[in-house]
């Protein structure tokens, strides 16, 4: 597998996928052919030609042929994914509903669909339909039991401390990011913006994870993965696209390791038992803990339980008992006394994680 890591492999995606080891990939991002079924050329009102997607790689003889192809590459992607791995697939109304059904038939478990809202979509020149201003991404785990990566807190921080929604407003790939061929024309008709891949990879992988793109195109997935400290494999059958990808990747400087750290929730951090604070000597049996306003207090017993005299239990259970609440986070409720001032025992938990090398 190491021979394939951080490479763009030129070849048919199903053939190349079949040669990759089982359960070796953390995330797949797939931008398959859309099978657009375009009928005739497309022109603007001034009769100039619109450079749409009419390449041979997007053409299939029938829906049955497209469905068979989709089954084949999805089967292989699921095989190479680790048990807790996941896949993202992007598509338009032409194909995403067929792909979604086949995803489920193949055994994937859908986590979310995400709408990519294009802030600068192409107009509908014929005026026969709504302007097509979005594409759909499906995020799915390898199975219903997969514990997929989701960096919830990192995305919330990214979004000004608000939950990241499933509609993402991101412009089309334009300007200097858009790769050009030797004649100055766009090198690939459906090059995705790096901002879109950055959000996908940031939200559902960790540094060092392996990201696979079976339809690599001009290497956007690989480019973003490398910048974010992830490993990558790109598969691309078109020689010109593979060449452009490799050139593009050579210009990427990965972000420094320290800057790759993202926000994580307390639940995602290693668990610290309250008794560990007694083992360190930072708290002692017989010592008293208080609520923030000293309204409630309890004594620490040798096994790490608390007692109020009438009730005994864990820091959480006794916090709930004295406040008459169904539940309580004892780490933030209980405070210890330090030189006459109160501080939450959570500070001691953080200190423990830091000194034991448990911080991410």
C-alpha positions, 0 to 999 in steps of 0.5 A: 500500500505504501507504494500507492500512497501519495501518488496519482495512479493513471488507469481505469478506476475499477481496475486500479481499485481492485488492486488496492488492499482491503480496509486500507483507506479512511475516506473516499471522495468521489466525483464520478461522471454525471452522465449529463445526457446533453442533447445538442450544443448549448449557446448563449443569447448572443449565439456564442458557444457554452463550453459544457460537459460533452467529454467521452468520459461522461457518456454512457449508452444507457441508464443500465450501463451507468448503474452497472458502472456505479455498482462496480466502483462503489463495491470496490470503494466499500471494500477498500474502506476501513470499518469506520471509513466513510465516503462522499459522493457529489453529483447533480440531478442527472445522477445523484438520485441513482447513485444514492440508491445504489449507495444504500443497496451496496451497504453504505449508511447515509449520514447526511446529504449536503447542498453545495450552493453556488454563489456564481452559478451558470445561467440557464440560457434556454430559459426552460428550467430553473437556474441550476444553482446547486449540487448535492453531496452524500456523506455515508459510512461504510456500514450502519455500525461505522463510527465515522469521523466527524470533527463537529467542534472544529466545524462549529468553530469554523462557522463562528461558533454556530453549528455547521449547516448542510447547505454550503455557499461556496463559489465555483472554481474560477480565477487563478485556481482554475487550471488552464490548458496550453491554449488558455482554455479551462483544463477540466470542465468540472474542476471543483473548488478547493474550498469545497474539498477543504470543508469535506476533508477538515470535517471527516478526517484526521491528519495522517488519514488516507483519502482516496479519489477514484475520479481524480481529475486535475487533483483537487482532492489530492491537493487539499489533502496534501495541504491539510497533512493527509495522505492521498491516492488519486486515480485518473484514466486521462493522461493530460489530467494526471499530468496536470495533477502531478504538476499541481501537487508539486507546488503544494506546501503542507500546513505545519503540524502544529497548525493542523490541530482542530477543536475537539469536544470534551467527549472526544478527549481521553477519559480521566477518572476523578480518582486519578486526581487523588492518585496524583495528590492534587486532591485528598480524601477528607477534602471538601468540594463546593459549588461555585457559590458555596451553596453546596458542599461535599467531602471526598472519600478515599475511593473518589466518591463524594458524600454530603452526609446523607447521600454518597456517589460519584461527582456527577451523581452527587451534583445532581442530587444536591441540585435536584436535577436529572443530571449534572456535569460534576467536572464543572459543578464542583470546585476545590479551594486554592488559597481561599479561592474556588476553581473548578476541578475541571482545571485539574483534569486538564492539568492531568491530561497535559502532564500525562501527554493525553492532549490532542 
